[in-house]
Amino acid sequence: MSGTTLEWFGATTFRLKTRGLTIFLDTWLEKPDVLPHYLSIDQVTEADYIFISHAHFDHLPGCDRLAKQTGAIVIANGEAINTLREAGVSEDQLIPVAGGERIPLFTKATRLAALEDEVATAPGPPGAPRRPEDSLATMAVHAWPSLHCVLPGKSHADIPDEMNTATRYEGSSPYACTIDITIGMRYGLLRLSELVSPENLDQGERSFADYVSKRDVNIMSNFDGGQIMFSFLIGEKTLLWSAHLGAYRGILERLEPKPDVLIQAIAGRANIDGRPYDGSAAEAATMISELLGQPQQIIWCLHDEAPIKPWRIDTRAATSMVESKTKSRVLELTPGEAQYLFDV
């Protein structure tokens, strides 16, 4: 019986290997040069599927090159798909989702066999990419609408150097939402080199400004495009990947099957049901665990070193609260090292 392994490359980028498939979750492998480097796109020789949580600078870049290099199928929201299409990724490799979709996954050998009519294929209109019949799938994925986190203060200037998951936030403008993130990206962060002279930028900010200026290489959008979380149904096990601290309670509560493993971003102020969460990231993460039926394992992400504030996230309060109030246990990953999860 083969095993399921997971490798973390920082932020929300992972490589999942299971049931004969190699799957990337986000593709931020090549980052601003101030950050640690674990894996180059040129080092990746195999990928069957790529899932993108949203279209921001620390999630989507590298996806176009990785897809072209490996022939992987990309599943992402419409904003990310349009950005990839403009970058020259083949239409046959692009599957746009908005949440609510259920997607069968096939080995590359089965997908290629379907193109040659060597296996049964699913019905489709003329000109549509040929794909294998659903019964030939090795596993499945459910896409669900989710939410990006919100700013912990009134502007980026209010963000601390290090964010503590114990810090509680209360109150906000009645209109505070992810539109603030979009505007901040479009007119602030992605124009950093235009707005601030180089001598007034620290090393991380200079590195970030240089990175986002190379938009022909590092594709991205100031608009997240609608956050998507993905539930991977792997035999009798389920892994849920949520790449930001935001969600709809109703979806979490009703999601089936419940995850055995939850990959949960822990940065920022939680965004629950489209409203800034009154409380701490630790409290929000504990609530999420409870709504999901207390997954056996939780893996934090988006808590490591960043080129701009917050430079890191102190997860100790979140780990302590989750483990004291739920049955979930936090699994710490070492970047670049494969972690065994379960048999399949």
FENBEL-V990034 format. One record per run of one state. SS is the DSSP state (hx for helix, st for strand, lp for the rest). FROM is the first residue (numbers start at 1). TO is the last residue. If there is no record, write none. Layout:
SS:FROM:TO  SS:FROM:TO
This chain:
lp:1:2  st:3:8  lp:9:13  st:14:18  lp:19:20  st:21:25  lp:26:40  hx:41:43  lp:44:48  st:49:51  lp:52:62  hx:63:70  lp:71:72  st:73:76  lp:77:77  hx:78:86  lp:87:90  hx:91:93  st:94:96  lp:97:101  st:102:105  lp:106:107  hx:108:115  lp:116:120  st:121:121  lp:122:131  st:132:132  lp:133:133  hx:134:136  lp:137:138  st:139:145  lp:146:149  st:150:150  lp:151:155  hx:156:158  lp:159:161  st:162:164  lp:165:167  st:168:169  lp:170:178  hx:179:187  lp:188:188  hx:189:195  lp:196:197  hx:198:200  lp:201:202  hx:203:213  lp:214:227  st:228:234  lp:235:236  st:237:242  lp:243:245  st:246:247  lp:248:248  hx:249:254  lp:255:260  st:261:265  lp:266:268  st:269:269  lp:270:270  st:271:272  lp:273:274  st:275:276  lp:277:278  st:279:280  hx:281:291  lp:292:296  st:297:301  lp:302:311  st:312:314  lp:315:315  hx:316:325  lp:326:328  st:329:330  lp:331:338  st:339:343  lp:344:344
